[in-house]
Amino acid sequence: MGRDLTIRNGDASYLLDTRTTIAPNNNKPPKAAFSGSLSFPIAPGITGSVPVAITNNATCVGLGVGFGSPGWGVNGGIVHTAANNIVDVLEGASVSFAAQSGFLGVQWSHNNSGIAAGNSIGTPGISLTVSYSVCY
């Protein structure tokens, strides 16, 4: 286990370090997460939300309220950020938007640390919410 391998190709030789893995570098903060939301009706046009996000080193859960389609809904997908750490974007107070046309859609979340956005799948509908999430 963990031996170096030399590969020779004509006049060139290549050293392959077999100790290298393709696992993510857990010392770097994540820039992507699985993010989703469960929405529920509060009053006509008013919706509640339970946002959830999972990265390689944190889980975030929150509660929000805003405007949205009537009825219950669920959506989720991978979001990305240009910020240094996606957990900073997902944690705390944020404004979020989600839209599903048929089964496919988009999601977007914004706070003082940056923007996280990506494609999603879920129940048809649209929502604009303000939420607060904690990460652990």
N, C-alpha and C positions, 0 to 999 in steps of 0.2 A: 504494500500500500504506500503510495506517495513516492514512487520512483520516477526519475527523469528518463525520458525516452528520446533518443537521437534518431532522426530520420534523415537518410542520405538520398539525395536526388542528383545524380551526376556529380558535378564539382561542388554543389552546395549541400550543406547539412543544416538541419533545423533541430533545435532543442525544444522539446515539449515537456513542460512541467506538469506532470500528472497529478500534482497536489492542487492544481487550480480547479475551482468548481464554478458552476454557473449560477449558484445561489445568489440572491441579492446581497449587496453590501449593507448590512444592518447598521453600519456606522454612519451612513448617509441618511438624511431625513427623506421620507417618501415624498414623491411629487404626484402620485396617483392613488386613488382609493376607489373601492366600491361604495357608491352612495345611493341611497334610496329613501323613499318617504311613503308613509301611510297617511292618507288624508281622509277626513271624516266630516260630515255635515254638522254645523252648529246652528245655523239659521239660513234662510234663503240667500245665496250668494256669499255667505261667510263659511269658511272652512277651517278646521283645525288640522295640524300636521304633527307627525312624529318622525322627524328625520333621523336616519341611522347611517353611519359611515364606518367602514372597516379598512384599515391600512395594514401594512406588515408589522406595525408596532403599536397600534392604538385602535380602540373602538370608541366611537362617538355616538351619543344618543341625545335627543333634544325634544322640545315641545314648541309649537308655533301656532300662529293664527294669521288668517289673511282672507283673500278673496279667491274663490274658485268655483269650479263646476259642481253641480249638485251631486250628492251621493258619495259613496265610498270609493276610494281609488288607491292604487299602489303602483309605484314605478321605481326603477333602479337601473344602474349601469355604472360604467367606469367614468370617473371625472379626473381631469388633469389640471395642474396649475403651473404657472411660471414662477410662483413664489418659492422661497427656499424650502418651505415645509408645508405640505397640504394640511397637516393637523392644525396649524395656525389659522388656516382659512376656514376649516370646518368647526373649530371650537369657538365658543362665545356667541355673541349676537351676530346675526346675519340676515340678509334679505335673499330670498330664493325664488326662482321661477322654474316651473316645469310645464311642459306641453306635450301631450301625447295625441297623435293623429292615427287612429286605428291602434296598432300595436307598437309602432315606433315613435320615438320622440326625442326631446332634448331636455337637459336640466342645467341650471346655472345657479351658483351661490356666490355671494359677495359679502366681504366684511373689510375692516381696516387693513387686514394682512394681505388681501388679494382676491382673486377670482378663481373659482373652480368650476369647470364646465365640461360637458360631454354628452354623448348620446345615451338614450335610455329606452327601455321597453316597459310596457305596463298598460293599464286601463286607459281608455280615451278620456281626455279632459285637459284642463288648464288650471294653474294656480299661481298666485303671487303671495308669498307669506313672509312674515318676520318671525324668526325663531331664535332660541337660545339653546346651545348644545354644550355638553361636557364630554371630555375625552378621558379615558383611563387606559 
